[in-house]
């Protein structure tokens, strides 16, 4: 072998080693940011993995995790923390009996032992500092109406005000009808794998029943935008969205009524009556009422997990993002947790989801987002869980 050939072989070897050499490690700050982005994507990705819709019942849902990783509070601008003696509150602390100024609402609260006895740590915020205001929601609804006007006349989406003019709480209904329905992800399947039917799933989403939970309308508007943009969505779903626009930002009405306890005869108020009438126009397969809670994790509430569908839906979320009770005490507040992120309750007879269940909706849920997360994380996590629920009911639901 001549020296020139030997030199060429050595050069080729050096080039190969240079190509195979590992890349220089990222800077510590960049590495931490990359890990944080990966974790957020895992917990709150925009869309559930398709394989989650076909997972066996009980996958991951049987695991127990309290969700402590989500207990670190997100600091909204304008959020103030105050400590109130438990003796100053009549009975156990709730959203309604914590004494606060009229222009403030409680964002979260927690009872603890203090030096002078039991005390309640309350995070309060002024109504005007809540990120999603009624004006912003109304502008978004108006923009949707203009956007719909540009759609083809056949199967055109629509925006309708269903409350009376001058109502204290305007209620709007957004309908995005199915278009070009074909057997697909939305085609319901039996346990044996056969298609049960080809019609799209009729879905109704309700939001902002409680005025201090703006994650509801934010998620609902995101879902409507997704329905208009994503190819195939309108093939699989007939989507209707109800938004009760709340200019007060309070859990209760100025008259002291909790709207989500006013969906029954003798309990109606104008806002819930408008919601009840607008939700009685069609037979729905799935109803979801969007809320937020002080508990540190996402969870779904139903009277019973029919066919294990909610377990399948919850399996799309990471365990760290879901709320659960403990084996010793599965009850969290008024909710009895049967699986990770899945609660059952039979005592709240005047709630919206109960009304829809009585009307014959086979899958009726209340979905809660944790206030311990930033508004953006709440919306992304809620949207992921909501879409997983829709596709799991479509594929695995026990429907006619």
N, C-alpha and C positions, 0 to 999 in steps of 0.2 A: 504494500500500500504506500503510495507516494505521500510526501508531506502535505501536498495541496489537498488530496482527498481526505487525509486525516484531519486537516484543519476545517474542511467543509463539514465533516461529521461532527466535530466538536461544536461548531457554530450551530448546527441544527439541534444538537442536544441542549445547548444553552437556551435557545429560543423556546424549545418545548418546556423546559423547566420554568422559564419565565411565565409562560401561559398558564401552567398548572399551579403556579405559586398562589397561595391564598391572598385575597385582597387585604389591604391594610385595614385594621380594625377601625370602626367608626368612633368618632369622638364620644366621650361619655354622655354629653348632653343629647347628642343625636341618637345614641343607642337607647337612652331612656325614653326619648320621645317616640322612637320607633316601637318600643315595647308597649308604651301606653296606647299608641294607635292600634296596634294589633289586639290588645286586650279590649279596647272599646269596640272594635269591629266584631270580635268574638261575642261580646255581650249584647251589643245593640246594632247588629248588622241590618241593612235596609230590608233584606228579604230572607225568609227562612230557607234553609236548604230543602230542596225537593224531597230528599230521602227522609226528612223528618215527617213528611205526611204519611209515609208507609211504615214507620217504625212500629214494632209490636207494642201493644198496650202495656204500660208499666215501665217502659224504657226510661231510665233516669228519673222518672217521676217518683219512684219508690225511695230514692236516696233522700236523706234528711240533711238539710243545711239551713241555718238560721238566717243567712244573708247578712252577716255582720260586716262583710266587706263594703256594704252600701250604707253603713250607718254614719259615715263621715258626711257632715252637712255641707251642701253646696250653698255658698253665700250669694244670695241675690243682692244687687245694689239696693240700699234702703232697708234691708232686713235688720231688725233690732231684736236683741235678746233681753228679756226681763225675767226676773224671778218673783213669783207670787206665792205667798204662804198658802198652804192647802186649806188652812182655816178660813181664808177669805173666799173660798169657792164652796158653793152649796152642793154637797154631794161629790161623787167622783168627777174629776175634770173631763169635760167633753168640749166639742167645738162650740157649743151653745152657751155654756155657763161660765166661761173664763172672762173675767171683767177686763175689757179693753176700751180705749177711746172709740168714739163712733166712726171715725175715719180710718180705723185700723181693723185688720182681720188677722186671725192666727194662722200662720203658715205651718207651724208644727208645735207640739208640746210634749213634755216628758216629765213624769213624776219621779221624785227621788227623795232620799233622806238628806236633810240639811242640818246645820248646827242647831237651829232652833226648832227642829222637827221636820215633818213632811213639807215639801215645797214643790212647786211646778215651774219648770223652766219653759218659757214660752218664747217662740220666735214670731214676732209680729211684723207686719208690713202695711204701709198705707195703701189704700185701694188704688190710688192714682199711680203707684209705682209698680203694680202688677204688669208684667211684660206684655200680655195680650189683652188689649182693651176692647171694649164693645165697638168703638169707632173703627178699629183695624179690622175686626171681623166683618162689620157691615161693608167696609170697602172691598174686602175680599169676596164677599157674596155678590156685590154689585159687579165686580170684575168678572166673576164666573158667568153672570147673566150675559154680559157683553161677549164673552168668549163662546158661550153656547149659541148665540145668534149667528155665529159664523159657521156652525156645523151644518151638515146636510139636513134637510127637513125630515127625512125618514129617520126614525129613532133618535131624534134630537134631544139632548139633555135639557132639563128645565129647572128653573128656580121659582118657587112659589111661596108667598107669604101666607101662612095658614092662620095667623092670629089676627084679631080685629085691629083696625086702624086706631092708633093712639094707645095700644096696649102697653102696660108697664114693661113687659118682657116680650119683645117681638120674637115670633117663632117662624123659622124658615124651613122649607123642605126642598132638598136638592135631589132630583131623580136623574140617574144615569142608566137608561134602559140598555138591555142586552142588544147586541148587534151581531148578526151572522153566527148564531149559536150552532156549534158542532160538538160532537162527543170529544171531550178533551179532559183537561185537569178538573174542570167543573162537572163532568159527567159522573154521576154518583155510581158507586160500585158496590156490589154485594160482597160479603165476606169471602165468597168463592172467586171473586175477581170479575164477575160479569157486570156489565153496565146496567144500572137500575133505570136510568132515564137519560134523555138527551137535553131536556130543558135546563136553562140556566138556574142557578140557585138564587132565590129571592132573599136579599139581605137588607136589614134595616139597622142603621147605626144612629144612636142618640147621643147628644153631647151637651155639656154645660147646664145640666139640671141643677147642679150646685154652682153658684156664681164664682166661688173662690177656687175653681178647678179648671183653669184655662187650657190644660193639656187636652181636654176633650175636643173642643172645636178645632184646635191646632191639628190634632191627629185626623179628625174627620175631613178637614179641608185638604190635608196631604193625601188622604185616600182618594178623594175625588180627583185630584190632579193626577194621581197614579192611574186611575181608571181611564182617564182621557189619553194618557201618554203611552201606557204599556200595551203592547200588541197582545191580543188574546184575552185581556181582562174582560172586556164586554161580551166576549163569546161565552164566558163561563158564569157571569154574575149579572143579575138585575140589582143595581145598587140604589138604595134610598138613604138619605142622611137628614136627620133632624137636628137643628141648632137653635137652642133657646138663647138668644142674645141677652146677656146680663150686664146692664150698665152700672150695677151697684158693687159687684165683686164680693158679695156676701154669701155665706152658706144658706142663711135663711132670708126670707122676704122681709121688707120693712114691717110687715104685720106679725113677724115672728113665726112664720110657717116654714117648715123644712119641705121643700118641693118634692123630694124623693120619698116622702111619707104622705103624699097627697094624690095617689093614683087609685082611688077607690070611691065608691058611693059615699056621700057625706063628708068626703075629704077634699073634693076637687077645689082648685083655685084656677083662675083664668089661664095661667100659663100651662098647668098640667092638663087642663081640659083641652087646650089646643093641641098639645102633644098627643093626648089620648085619641082625639078625633083623627088627627093626621096619620096615626099608626094603625087605624082600623079600616083602611081603604083596600087593603090587599092581604092575601094570605102569605105570610112570610115563613121561610124555613129557618132563618137564623136572625136573632135579635141580640145586639150588644149595646149596653149602656156604658159610656166611658166616664171614668171618675179618677180621682187621685186621693191618696191616703197618707197619713203620717208614718205608716209602717214602712220599714226599709226593704221593700222588694215588690216586684210585680206579682199580682195574683188575680184569679178569676173566681167569681162567686156564682153558684147555681144551686138549685134545689136538689139536684142529683146529677151524677156524671153518666148521662145516658149513653150506653155503648162504649164508654171509655174514650169519648171524643175529646173531652177537655184534657185528658192525660196526653193524648197524642199532640194536641195543640201546644201544650206546655213544654213538650220535649224539644221544641225548636229553640227554646231559650236555655242559656247556660244556668247551671244550678245557682251560681252566685247572684244571679239577677232575680231569683224567685224567692218569695216569702213562704215560710212554713212554720208550723208549731213544732214543739218538741215531742218526743215519744211519751214523756211523762205528762205533758200538758199540751195536747194538740189544738187547744182553743186559743185564738188570738182575738181579743175583744169579743165581739158578738159572732165571730166566724169560727166554725169548726173545721179544721184542716184535715182532709182525708189523705191527700197526697201533696207533694211539694208544689206549692203555688196554686193548689186547688182547694177551695173552701166550699162548704155547704151550709146553708142556713134555711130555716123554715119558719122563723119568727117575724120576718119583715114583710108582712102581708100587704102593705100599702106602697111598695116600691114599683118602679116602672117594669123591671124584669119580671116581677111576679104577675103584674097585669098581663104582660104579653104571654106568659106561660099559661095563664088561665084562658086566654083567648085561643090557645091551641098551637102556639109556636113551639115546635119540638125542641129547639135549642135556644134557650134564653139565658143570657149571661150579664153580669155586671163585671167590668174589667177595671182594675185599679192600678195606677202607676205610683211609684214611691216619690214623695216630695223631697226626699233626701238627694235626688239627682237634679242636675241642671234641667231647665225646660227643654233644651234640645235633646238631651238623653232620654227624658221622659217620653217625648214624641217618637223618637226612633225606636225605643223599646216597645212602646204601645203599638206602633204600626207593625212591627215584626210579629208580635203576639196576635194582633188582630188578623193579619193576613194568614198566619198559620191556622187560626181558628176557622177562617172562611174556607180554606182549601181542605182542611180535615173534615169539616161537616159535609162539604161537597163530595169528598171521596169515600168517607167512611160512615156518614150519617145514616141513621135508620129513618128514611123518609118514604113517603108514599110515591 
